[in-house]
Amino acid sequence: MKPLYEDRPEPPPDAGEFPFTRGIHRGMYRDRLWTMRQYAGFGNARQSNERFRYLIERGTTGLSVAFDLPTQMGYDSDHSLALGEVGRAGVAISSLADMQVLLEGIPLDKVSTSMTINSTAAILLALYSVVAERAGVPNSALRGTVQNDILKEYIARGTYIYPPKASMRIVTDLLAWTSEHAPRWNSISISGYHMREAGATAAQELAFTLANAIAYIDAARRAGLEVDRFAPQLSFFFSSDRDFLEEIAKFRAARRLYAKLMRERFAAQNPRSLQLRFHTQTAGSSLTAQQPHVNVVRTAFQALAAVLGGTQSLHTNALDEALALPSEQAATLALRTQQVIALESGVTRAVDPLGGAYCIESLTDRLEEEALAYIRRIDDQGGMVAAIESGYVQREIHDSAYALQQRIESGEQTVVGVNSFRSDEPATVPLLQIDHGQETERRAQLAEYRSERDSAASAAALDRLRDVAAGSDNLLPAIRAAVAAGATLGEVSDALREVFGTHG
């Protein structure tokens, strides 16, 4: 970062105008606040439903669902590989009955729901849409997002099931189905967040996220979809990390670079196809188990950076998340952080308040240039799938993560309470306790569910799904028919495993 900015930058075009550096809407938060989400999910569907309703009562304007690892990996709660993980990292969902309980009492035509799910995204969306239909809410009225971003799983997170080619087919089938049947639903949330959590720099997060977007758009076009048919339903997910000014500039650079890519590379004509819409989560990797109350301050600054950068949706991490899943009190305080920024700080009265500042404009230019250089290197390697398969992207992130850790350990980069201003006083934070004895209860519930369904109908629907998977028809109708007939998430995943195989 320069100590002095001598070159006066030209002010960017107004918000709502190409290339949307200052925001995708002319009035931004003067007209409408961002969606306040709190990522939640633990234990069984009933417990998570109670947490969702608790958050809605306290002002949350959108749900964000965390799923446990078995659900993410396509295993039912009674599978042997699920033992010890049921309900730990999120809510356990195996059946249509589970989804009905999870969503009980929630107006699905009014509440926007984001589901952080990738390998099994098509199955969870199918469960959600069938529950909504049976509640009288048509698919056309549904609002929300499935993450459905499988490429970053191969890069940074690891919850993949199938080989890349099959996974990309599921992604594009979901894009096609939502564009026709659920036009208000965001069919993918292309995520830089997890790469940032793994150690990527701001420029790498921006570059690799947009390179993944390019790969998905290319795949959809090869499948015969017109860019302006599905691009308005693409959304993004970024981290808001430690460096306050750099993060603000990163969000502005992301919008500008994406708009140019969509117009110049893909010849998109629909203005909505050019607009990068994104959800932000404050940086989980920045939270510390030492002096956890300091995390409130960290999160507040990171949330403010996201707002000043023009996010459309925001989750603020809770102070206790380096120690456990958030308690009700910690989750409420995290939500109140957003509400104070929105309603007390005054920053929402101005569109792009820091736009035109020498430092911000210079950082925005630098991040765009660095990200574009990475994208060109990835293009030279044959695209993002090839760059992932060669290990290039993973090596870049690993090297950055190692360099960051070295700076922290040497004290070059300060982490308050960890390498400076340390305290021997124990943290006094009440932690949420999860009842892990519920695995026995979940096995009993699933046994009862299977005994009461029409087994012949579910088996026939799974056979049909295998046939579709072996061919080229869109998978979503067959997946929806299978879950509607009573097939479980694990059974649908197994049917696809039989046809597609597994990766790694």
Secondary structure, DSSP 8 states (H G I E B T S, - for coil): --S---S-------TTSTT-TT-SSSSGGGT---EEEEEE--SSHHHHHHHHHHHHHTT--EEEEEB-HHHHTT--TTSGGGTTTTTTSSB---SHHHHHHHTTT--TTTSEEEEE-STTHHHHHHHHHHHHHHTT--GGG--EEE----HHIIIII----S-HHHHHHHHHHHHHHHHHH-TTEE-EEEE-HHHHHTT--HHHHHHHHHHHHHHHHHHHHHTT--HHHHGGGEEEEEEE-S-HHHHHHHHHHHHHHHHHHHHHTT---SGGGG---EEEEE-GGG--SSSTTHHHHHHHHHHHHHHHTT-SEEE---TTTTTSS--HHHHHHHHHHHHHHHHTSSGGGSSSTTTT-HHHHHHHHHHHHHHHHHHHHHHHTTSHHHHHHHTHHHHHHHHHHHHHHHHHHHTSS--BTTTBS---S----------TTHHHHHHHHHHHHHHHS-HHHHHHHHHHHHHHHHSSS-HHHHHHHHHHTT--HHHHHHHHHHHH----
